[in-house]
Amino acid sequence: MGADDGQASKAAGSKPSRRKPQSFEGEVTLTPDEQDPFIGPQSLGSDGEPPIAVSRRRGFSFARIAFGAFGILFSLAMGLWIDRLIRDLFARTDWLGYAALTVLAIGVLAVIAVIIRETAGIMRLAAVQSIKAEAEAAVLETRPARARSLVHRLSTLLSSKPETARGRAALKATEGEIIDPPHLVALAERELLAPLDRQARGLILGASKRVSIVTAVSPRALVDLLYVLYEAFRLIRAIAELYGGRPGTLGMLRLMRDVLAHLAVTGSIAAGDSLVQQVLGHGLASKLSARLGEGVINGLMTARIGIAAMDLCRPLPFNGLKRPGIGDFIGDLSPGIAGRAATPRSTKDSDD
């Protein structure tokens, strides 16, 4: 009996003793979502929208140096070839040599015109970005002189737009008044950019509807891709022209690169699943055809491209006016879907 008690006490002593729970000393620090490196950039917006697109700064690049060097070498080779060709034509017949000189002069003038047009387009885009940067600095000033200069530059940029005539007149009438710089910039945004924002929303909605319809009925995925790229190109160019930054070919390619780079960085290109949940929902998505869902998603992706283009091409950032979001286009792109989702199932069963 005593031996059993000794073994029991020995076994009990071998078991680890349990520690009583204790409270944490100090305070627990939670990392905000904005500083969490494991949360995607697409979830950083307070309203669920992707962050605002910002033009990338151009820095030093060895690729540009390489392209420039080979471009100069190619130009020298072409010059030597043209010189040899014209000399051979003059040696054969004089009128052939003069004809070649005339064609060369026409070609040189056309190249100069293209260079002037492209340079002007890039300068217009640069002027828009300069006004945007100037606005961010002007609202921090205590005196309205810088803000007045900004408003004058913005009015000059948009002087060719008849939609801004009333706003330009209203701003001109306030030249003798004392207005704080933030309020003056906000007034210029409401008076000059509000009608253009409405037109930009119409452009985005029209392109999104066309993409949604075409991709829903097209038989090939390649047709979908080509049409989406075509509509995106047209939409970005139209928005740039609307805000006074009509680009040339090179400026358009650069602008498209900035828009697509912004969408790729924010994860909007790979946001198909979240868009399905936003538009169709889990239960309704399984009842609708896949082609209809793809059409709506492509339309919403086009809308996101348009919103990013607005961020890049708009002369002023969205401060006094609300920035459009993807939710503003869902009801317009899928009214039938929204109505079907809101219809109770009992009503359908009673009709049957």
Secondary structure, DSSP 8 states (H G I E B T S, - for coil): -HHHHHHHHHHHHHS---------SS------GGG-TTS-GGG-STTS-------------HHHHHHHHHHHHHHHHHHHHHHHHHHHHHHH-HHHHHHHHHHHHHHHHHHHHHHHHHHHHHHHHHHHHHHHHHHHHHTT-SSTHHHHHHHHHHHHHTTT-GGGHHHHHHHHHTTTS---HHHHHHHHIIIIIHHHHHHHHHHHHHHHHHHHHHHHH-S-HHHHHHHHHHHHHHHHHHHHHHTT----HHHHHHHHHHHHHHHHHHT-TT-HHHHHHHHT-HHHHTTS-HHHHHHHHHHHHHHHHHHHHHHHH-SS-SSSS----THHHHHHH-HHHHHHHHS-HHHHHHH-
